[in-house]
């Protein structure tokens, strides 16, 4: 259903009056043409706003060019110029587009976040142009049963990501075979869907969001749309996971107020055999926001490891048992490493009464507990506490001088959920 996106004309326009200054100078404001949208019965082009930037210094890929990355914001976010600058500083060409049809009201300025003030839906002022309209706003996917696919918000969000990847690939400075994608929250959901349609991506890092959001114990407003039969008919990421050969880092929190570790774990299960570099990382004390995600060094370290092959990412196998109430996992990790069993004492449920809840948010009811593990001869072993019901093993190694945690698939009652 996204076939036409791959040969759709790229029409890029620059808006220098909306470029950044100060710390973010070099990050430029652009628009590009998105897929058509019907307005009053007439097809119109959509105009997509984005920030784009190219590094002054970079480590060349095998082609001698720079790598690139597509940045997908979450709910309440927009195109972030500061996010582009972070990746430019790492040596990546980067594009951060707005996937909700919004445009900035005033020029950007030099801040870490790169927030150019308020955004409004639709092209306005200098962005207005005959024959163009905005892509749909985030509808929560309530439009899937009432409108044709070309009118769905999620259709345009996925298409815009593919077009943004093509936009970077068309630049002669960028290695078209070394462009990845990362998305946060709703952006993680979108990223999980994009990887099933765009096989040209070098790597993918969905943060918080994943597939399997219609399953039991997925939670929050982001999960509700995927329990609707019409949304499920079009936009279940897991329906295409068998086709994913892209390395994926599934990055999530074990106490998130929007996503459960169960869907992330199932998404990892379905994609880990597609590429040897695919990993699951379930973090503790990892809050839910763009800023929390931006501060995780493992995201950029993972990208470098895939693009350049210059870092060994720790690997952990599935949980097995040895017949003596011990669990065993294979593992590989260069240098110093530690492991711990994270477990809960009842089957996973969620409510607003959670010890991790705040401001009435839904969160996991059970508290996480730790049990020590031993590492020897490529095996992680742990004696399972008698009251453990749900569990996963976390292996922590050192990558690029910092901690990098990878996890086994979450299981309950010593069997796969």
C-alpha positions in Angstrom: 0.0 0.0 0.0 3.1 2.2 0.1 4.5 1.2 -3.3 3.9 4.7 -4.8 5.9 6.4 -2.0 9.2 5.0 -3.4 8.9 6.8 -6.7 6.9 9.8 -5.6 8.7 13.1 -6.7 10.8 14.8 -4.1 10.1 18.5 -4.1 12.2 20.3 -1.5 11.9 24.0 -0.6 14.2 25.9 1.8 13.0 28.6 4.1 16.1 30.5 5.3 14.0 32.9 7.4 13.2 29.9 9.6 16.7 28.6 9.9 18.3 28.4 13.4 20.9 30.6 14.8 23.3 30.4 17.7 24.0 26.9 18.9 21.8 25.4 16.1 23.2 27.4 13.2 23.5 25.1 10.3 20.1 23.4 10.9 17.9 24.4 8.1 14.1 24.7 7.7 12.6 22.9 4.7 9.4 21.5 3.3 8.9 18.5 1.1 6.0 17.1 -0.8 4.0 14.4 1.0 1.4 12.1 -0.4 -1.9 13.6 -1.9 -4.8 14.3 0.4 -8.4 14.9 -0.7 -9.9 18.3 0.2 -13.5 18.9 -0.8 -13.4 16.0 -3.2 -10.2 17.3 -4.9 -6.7 15.7 -4.5 -4.1 18.2 -3.3 -0.4 17.8 -2.5 0.5 17.7 1.2 3.4 19.9 2.4 5.6 18.5 5.2 7.7 20.7 7.4 11.1 19.5 8.5 14.5 20.5 9.9 17.5 19.1 8.2 21.2 19.3 8.9 24.6 17.9 7.7 27.7 17.5 9.9 30.8 19.4 9.3 32.9 16.5 10.5 32.0 12.8 10.1 33.5 9.3 10.0 33.1 8.1 6.4 31.2 4.9 5.7 32.7 2.4 3.3 31.4 4.5 0.5 33.4 7.5 1.8 30.1 9.4 2.5 28.3 10.3 5.7 25.5 8.2 7.3 22.0 9.6 7.9 19.0 9.3 10.2 15.3 10.0 10.1 13.9 11.4 13.4 10.3 10.8 14.3 8.8 12.8 17.2 6.2 11.6 19.6 2.8 12.9 20.8 2.9 16.6 21.7 6.2 17.0 19.8 7.1 18.5 16.5 10.1 18.7 14.3 13.0 19.4 16.7 16.0 21.3 15.3 18.0 20.4 18.4 17.5 16.7 17.8 18.9 17.2 14.3 21.9 19.0 15.8 22.6 16.2 18.3 22.9 13.7 15.4 24.9 16.2 13.3 27.4 16.4 16.2 27.6 12.6 16.1 28.5 12.8 12.4 25.1 11.9 10.8 23.0 13.8 8.3 19.6 14.1 10.0 16.1 15.1 9.1 13.3 15.7 11.7 9.9 16.2 10.1 6.6 17.0 11.6 4.2 14.0 11.2 1.1 15.8 12.3 0.8 18.5 9.6 2.1 21.3 11.8 4.2 24.3 10.9 6.2 26.8 13.1 4.7 30.2 13.7 8.0 32.0 14.0 11.7 31.4 13.2 13.9 29.1 15.2 16.4 30.2 17.7 19.5 28.6 19.3 18.4 26.3 22.2 19.3 22.7 23.1 15.7 21.6 22.4 15.5 23.6 19.3 11.9 24.6 19.9 10.9 27.4 17.6 7.9 28.5 19.6 4.4 27.3 18.9 3.2 25.3 16.0 -0.1 25.4 14.2 -1.7 22.9 11.9 -1.4 23.4 8.2 0.7 25.6 5.9 0.4 29.3 6.8 2.1 32.6 6.2 5.3 31.9 4.1 4.5 28.2 3.9 1.1 28.7 2.3 1.0 27.8 -1.4 -1.8 27.1 -3.9 -2.4 23.4 -4.5 -1.1 22.4 -1.1 -2.7 21.4 2.1 -1.6 19.8 5.4 -1.3 16.1 6.1 -3.9 15.0 8.7 -3.3 15.7 12.4 -2.8 12.9 14.8 -6.3 11.4 15.0 -5.5 8.6 17.4 -6.3 6.4 14.4 -10.0 7.0 14.8 -10.3 7.7 11.1 -9.5 4.1 9.9 -13.1 2.9 9.6 -14.6 6.1 8.2 -12.2 7.3 5.6 -10.1 5.8 2.7 -6.5 5.0 3.5 -5.2 8.1 1.7 -7.0 10.1 4.4 -5.6 8.3 7.4 -3.2 10.1 9.7 -1.0 7.0 10.1 -0.8 6.4 6.4 0.7 9.9 5.9 3.0 9.5 9.0 4.5 6.3 7.6 4.8 7.7 4.1 6.5 10.9 5.3 9.2 8.8 7.1 9.9 6.9 3.9 10.0 10.1 1.9 12.4 11.7 4.5 14.7 8.7 4.1 14.6 9.1 0.3 15.3 12.8 0.8 18.5 12.1 2.6 19.5 9.4 0.2 19.2 11.8 -2.7 21.9 14.1 -1.3 25.2 13.3 -2.8 27.0 13.7 0.5 25.0 10.9 2.2 25.5 7.2 1.9 22.1 6.0 0.7 22.8 2.5 2.1 23.5 3.8 5.6 20.4 5.7 6.7 18.5 4.7 9.8 15.5 5.8 11.7 14.5 6.4 15.3 11.2 7.5 16.8 10.0 8.3 20.3 6.6 7.2 21.8 4.1 7.6 19.0 7.2 8.0 16.8 8.3 4.6 18.1 5.0 3.1 16.9 5.4 4.8 13.5 9.0 3.5 13.3 7.8 -0.1 14.1 5.4 0.2 11.2 7.9 1.8 8.8 10.5 -1.1 9.1 7.9 -3.4 7.7 7.6 -1.3 4.5 11.0 0.2 3.9 13.8 -2.4 3.6 16.4 0.2 2.6 16.8 1.3 6.2 20.2 0.5 7.7 18.9 0.3 11.3 15.9 1.2 13.4 15.5 2.3 17.1 11.9 2.5 18.3 11.9 4.1 21.8 9.0 3.1 24.1 6.6 2.3 21.2 6.5 -1.1 19.4 4.2 -3.6 17.7 1.6 -5.8 19.5 -0.2 -2.8 21.0 -3.6 -4.6 20.9 -2.3 -7.4 23.2 -3.2 -7.8 26.8 -1.2 -5.6 29.2 -0.5 -2.9 26.6 -1.7 0.3 28.1 -2.4 4.0 27.6 -3.9 6.1 24.9 -1.4 4.9 22.3 -2.7 1.3 22.7 -6.4 1.8 22.5 -6.5 2.5 18.8 -4.9 -0.9 18.1 -7.9 -2.7 19.7 -10.1 -1.3 17.0 -10.8 -3.7 14.2 -10.4 -1.1 11.4 -7.0 0.2 12.8 -5.9 -3.4 13.2 -6.8 -4.2 9.6 -4.4 -1.6 8.2 -1.7 -0.9 10.9 -0.5 -3.8 12.9 3.3 -3.6 12.8 3.6 -7.3 13.8 1.9 -8.4 10.6 5.0 -7.5 8.7 7.7 -8.4 11.3 8.5 -11.6 9.4 9.8 -9.5 6.5 12.0 -7.3 8.7 15.8 -7.8 8.1 16.8 -4.4 9.4 18.7 -4.4 12.7 16.4 -3.1 15.5 17.1 -1.9 19.0 13.8 -2.2 20.9 14.3 0.3 23.7 11.7 0.6 26.5 11.1 1.1 30.3 9.9 -1.5 32.8 7.8 1.1 34.5 6.5 3.2 31.6 3.1 4.9 31.9 2.3 4.6 28.2 3.8 1.2 27.1 4.2 -2.2 28.5 7.4 -4.3 28.2 5.2 -7.2 26.9 4.6 -5.7 23.4 8.3 -4.7 23.2 9.3 -8.2 24.2 7.0 -9.8 21.6 8.2 -7.4 18.9 11.8 -8.4 19.7 10.8 -12.1 19.6 9.5 -11.7 16.1 12.4 -9.7 14.7 15.5 -11.0 16.5 16.1 -13.8 13.9 15.9 -11.3 11.0 19.3 -9.8 11.9 22.0 -10.8 14.3 22.3 -7.2 15.6 18.7 -6.9 16.8 18.5 -6.3 20.5 15.9 -5.7 23.3 16.8 -3.1 26.0 14.4 -2.8 29.0 15.6 0.0 31.2 14.9 0.7 34.8 14.3 4.3 36.0 13.7 5.4 32.4 11.1 8.2 32.3 8.9 8.8 29.3 9.7 12.0 27.3 11.7 13.2 24.3 14.3 14.5 26.7 14.8 11.2 28.5 15.2 9.4 25.1 17.7 12.1 23.8 19.9 11.5 26.9 20.3 7.7 26.3 23.8 7.3 24.8 23.0 3.7 23.8 20.9 5.0 20.9 23.8 6.6 19.1 26.2 3.9 20.1 23.9 1.3 18.6 23.7 3.3 15.3 27.5 3.5 15.1 27.9 -0.2 15.8 25.6 -1.1 12.9 26.9 1.6 10.5 30.6 1.1 11.1 30.9 -2.3 12.7 33.4 -0.8 15.1 31.7 -1.7 18.4 30.5 -5.1 19.7 27.0 -4.8 21.2 26.4 -7.3 24.0 24.2 -10.2 23.1 21.9 -12.3 25.3 20.0 -15.5 24.4 16.6 -16.7 25.4 15.9 -17.9 28.9 16.1 -21.7 29.3 16.1 -23.9 32.4 18.6 -26.5 33.6 16.2 -28.7 35.5 17.3 -27.5 39.0 15.2 -24.4 39.2 18.0 -22.4 37.6 17.6 -20.3 34.5 20.3 -20.2 31.9 21.0 -17.7 29.1 23.8 -17.7 26.5 25.6 -14.4 26.3 28.4 -12.6 24.5 30.1 -9.5 25.9 33.6 -8.1 25.4 35.2 -6.7 28.6 33.5 -6.1 31.9 29.9 -7.2 32.3 27.3 -7.9 34.9 23.9 -9.5 34.8 20.7 -9.5 37.0 17.4 -11.2 37.0 14.5 -8.7 37.1 11.3 -10.3 38.3 7.8 -9.7 39.6 5.8 -11.8 42.0 2.5 -11.9 40.1 1.3 -11.9 36.5 1.7 -8.5 35.0 -1.3 -6.1 35.4 -1.8 -2.4 35.2 -3.8 0.2 37.0 -3.8 3.8 38.4 -3.0 2.3 41.8 0.5 1.3 40.7 3.4 2.1 43.0 5.0 3.7 39.9 2.0 5.7 38.9 2.0 9.5 39.0 -0.9 12.0 38.4 -3.3 9.1 38.0 -1.4 7.5 35.2 -1.8 3.8 34.4 1.3 1.8 35.2 2.5 -1.7 36.2 1.0 -2.9 39.5 3.8 -5.2 40.5 7.1 -4.1 41.9 10.3 -5.2 40.3 12.8 -7.2 42.3 16.3 -8.3 41.5 18.2 -11.6 41.9 21.9 -12.0 41.3 23.3 -13.9 38.3 26.6 -15.5 37.7 28.5 -15.2 34.4 30.8 -18.0 33.3 32.0 -19.6 30.1 29.4 -17.7 27.9 26.5 -18.7 30.3 24.4 -16.5 32.6 22.9 -18.5 35.5 20.5 -17.6 38.2 18.6 -19.5 40.9 15.0 -18.4 40.4 13.3 -17.1 43.6 10.3 -19.3 44.5 7.9 -16.3 44.3 9.0 -15.2 40.9 6.2 -15.2 38.2 7.4 -12.9 35.5 11.0 -12.2 34.6 13.8 -11.3 32.2 17.6 -11.2 32.4 19.5 -8.0 32.0 23.1 -8.1 30.8 25.0 -4.9 31.1 28.3 -4.3 29.2 30.4 -1.4 28.3 30.1 0.1 24.9 32.0 3.3 23.8 32.9 3.9 27.5 29.3 3.8 28.8 26.8 1.2 30.0 24.8 -0.7 27.4 22.0 -3.0 28.7 20.5 -5.8 26.6 17.7 -8.1 27.8 16.2 -11.5 27.2 12.6 -11.8 26.2 10.2 -11.3 29.1 8.5 -14.6 30.2 5.9 -15.5 32.8 5.7 -18.8 34.8 9.0 -19.9 33.2 7.3 -20.1 29.9 6.8 -17.7 27.0 3.9 -15.3 27.4 
